[in-house]
Amino acid sequence: MSTNTTGRWEYHIEKVYGVLSVERLNALGADRWDLVSAATGVDNAQVLIFKRPGATLAEQITIDQRTRVQGEREAGA
């Protein structure tokens, strides 16, 4: 389980028909997603709910700066 020092959480929902691959689970884990709930939906899909700690202010500023720079690069290309 992740430690949350920001007091905020991000959530992600995956609907899975069949089996979720090991590769997908590893990718979610690499992105710090923790599985917190699983249920069967009305359409027999598995509904998986993941959460991870929200970004700190310093991390969010860095993310926003990176997004802005990438946008500027793409606009100039």
RAHU-V259349 format. One record per residue. N is the residue number from 1. PSI is psi in whole degrees, 0 to 359 (NA if undefined). NEAR is the number of other ideal C-beta (glycine too) atoms within 10 Angstrom. Layout:
# RAHU-V259349
n=N psi=PSI near=NEAR
n=N psi=PSI near=NEAR
This chain:
# RAHU-V259349
n=1 psi=139 near=6
n=2 psi=148 near=11
n=3 psi=136 near=5
n=4 psi=111 near=12
n=5 psi=352 near=9
n=6 psi=340 near=13
n=7 psi=0 near=7
n=8 psi=152 near=10
n=9 psi=150 near=13
n=10 psi=146 near=13
n=11 psi=151 near=11
n=12 psi=134 near=14
n=13 psi=131 near=9
n=14 psi=130 near=17
n=15 psi=125 near=10
n=16 psi=126 near=14
n=17 psi=112 near=10
n=18 psi=229 near=7
n=19 psi=134 near=8
n=20 psi=128 near=15
n=21 psi=155 near=10
n=22 psi=323 near=8
n=23 psi=318 near=8
n=24 psi=317 near=12
n=25 psi=318 near=14
n=26 psi=322 near=10
n=27 psi=317 near=11
n=28 psi=317 near=18
n=29 psi=321 near=12
n=30 psi=331 near=8
n=31 psi=13 near=10
n=32 psi=18 near=12
n=33 psi=132 near=20
n=34 psi=131 near=15
n=35 psi=125 near=15
n=36 psi=343 near=13
n=37 psi=148 near=10
n=38 psi=138 near=13
n=39 psi=163 near=9
n=40 psi=126 near=9
n=41 psi=174 near=11
n=42 psi=325 near=6
n=43 psi=19 near=8
n=44 psi=11 near=7
n=45 psi=149 near=14
n=46 psi=128 near=15
n=47 psi=115 near=15
n=48 psi=129 near=19
n=49 psi=125 near=15
n=50 psi=155 near=19
n=51 psi=158 near=18
n=52 psi=159 near=17
n=53 psi=141 near=17
n=54 psi=160 near=15
n=55 psi=144 near=15
n=56 psi=169 near=12
n=57 psi=316 near=8
n=58 psi=318 near=8
n=59 psi=319 near=12
n=60 psi=321 near=12
n=61 psi=316 near=11
n=62 psi=316 near=12
n=63 psi=314 near=11
n=64 psi=319 near=11
n=65 psi=316 near=10
n=66 psi=318 near=10
n=67 psi=317 near=10
n=68 psi=315 near=10
n=69 psi=318 near=10
n=70 psi=320 near=10
n=71 psi=318 near=10
n=72 psi=321 near=10
n=73 psi=317 near=9
n=74 psi=324 near=8
n=75 psi=327 near=7
n=76 psi=347 near=6
n=77 psi=NA near=5
